[in-house]
Amino acid sequence: MKVRLKKLTLCAVLTTFALIAFLLEGLLPPLFLPGARLGLSNVFILLCAYASGGWYAAACLTVKILLGSIFSGNISSIMYSLPAGLISLGLEILLIFGVKKVSLLCTSIVGATVNVTVQNLVFCLVTGYQEYLSFLPYLALTGIIAGAMVGITVYLCLIKLPSKFFKGVE
């Protein structure tokens, strides 16, 4: 029971940080293309996955997307962000816990690239504008760059945070 409470508390704290990062990043203009973002809130989602496991990370991601969409006033973004986020997180969790020889950097890059790809595909399906698929190579490139930045940040957090941060949570 005590370990579960610690995991839940850590998940709540990381969800709060992810939501704050999501909202602050929403105030910044998009990178080169519409919809291109750095994905800074994903640092906290990946930390949650490493510290608490996949189910806690999925809960953290879902709460971040739902509350972030409500707080930012962009409810329609849920239909793009939630499927893309859950699919990419599922793939990241599979790489983290299933295929142990994949680096954190590679995992983060794959997750970011899959996220922007799924968001673009959902957008094209919802709107019927297949022309937006032409953005996919550029969005994938921004996903690679953002994923690398997130992966490096998570790696640095994991090696720099004191071990008591994760103690009892594993």
N, C-alpha and C positions, 0 to 999 in steps of 0.2 A: 504494500500500500504506500509506503514511504517513497519508494522509487517512482511509482506511478505519479504521485503528487509532485515530485521534483520535475519529472518529464513534462507534466501539464503546466507547471509554473514556468519552466524554461520556454515551452512552446508559446505561452501567453506573452512573455516578454519579447521573444523574437517576432511574434506576430505584430506586436505594437511597433517595434522598430521597422518591420517590413512595411507596415501601413504608413508610417511617417515618411519613410524613404519614397514610397510610391506617390504620396501626395506632394512631397517636395519636388520630385522629379517631374510631376505633371505641370508644375509651374514653369519649367524650362521649355524653351522651344524645341521641337523635334530635331534630331540630327538630320542630316541631309535629305531625308524623305519623310513624307507623312507617316506617322506611326513608328518611326525608328526612335528607339529610346535606349538608354544605357542599361536599364534593368537592375538598378542598384538594390532594389528591394529583394531581388533574388539571392543576394548575399545571405540574408537572414533566413530565407527558405532553405537554402542548401546547408547552412549551419544547423538548422533544426533537423534536417534529414540525417546529418552525421551524428548529432548529439542525441536525438530522441527516436529516430526511425521514420519509416515511410509514412505511416498513418498520421503521425503528428505533423509531419511536413505537409501532407495533403490538406489537413485541417487548417494549418497556418496559411497555406496558399489560398484556400477557398475563402476564409474569413478576410484575408487581405483584398482579394478581388471584389467580394461582395461589398464590404464596407468602403473600400476605396472608390468603387463605382458610385455608391450612394453619396459619399462625402464630396466627391468631385462633380456630382450632378450629371454624370454620364452613364446612366443605367444601361443604355444599349451596348456599352462596351463589355458587359457581362457575357453576351453571346459570342464574342470573339475571344476574350481573355480566358474564360473558364475552361472551355475545351482545350485550347492551346496550352494553357498552364498545366492542366492535369495530365495531358498526354506527354508533354515534355518532362514534367516531374516524374511521371511513371517510368519513362525511359531512363532518366537520371538515377532513379532508385534502383532500377534493374542493373545499371552499370556499376553503381556503388556497391550494392550488396550481392549481386549475382555474378558479375564478371569482375573479380577483384584486381585484375591486372591493368585496369583502365585508370589512367591518371585523373586526378581531380580537374585539371585543366581541360582535358579532353571531354570529360563528362559535362562540364559547364558549357563548353563550346557546342557540343551536340545538343544539349538542352535548349540553348538560346536559338540555335539554327532551326531546330524543330518547332520551337515556339513561334517564330516569325513566319515560318512556312505554313503552319496550321492556321494562324490568324489570317494570313493572306488568302488561303483556300476558303476558309469560312466566309470571309468578306466577299469573295467572288461568288460563292454559292448563294449568299443572302441577297446580294445586290443584282446578280446576273451580269455583272461587268467583268467578263473574262480578260479584258484588256489590262486589268490590274495585275495579272500574272506576270506581265513584263517587268514589274518591280521586284519580282522574286529574287533574281540574282543579286541585286543591290541590297535588298533586305537581308539576304543570307550573308552577305559580306559584313553588314553592320552587326548581324547576329554573331558572327565569328569573332569580331573585335570586342563586342560587349561581353560575350561569353568568356573570352580570354581574360578580360578585366575582372569579371566577377569571380572566375576560377582562381586567379592570383590572389584576390582579396580574401576569399574564403580560406585558401591555403595559408596565407599569412595569419589570419585569425586563429586557425587551428593550431599553428605552431607557437603563436605568441600569447594566446589566452592561457591563464594558469590552469593546471590540470583540475583544480577543484571546481572550475566552472562546469566541467563535464562529470565530475565525480558523483557517483551514485545514480547517474542518469543512464549510463550505458547498459 
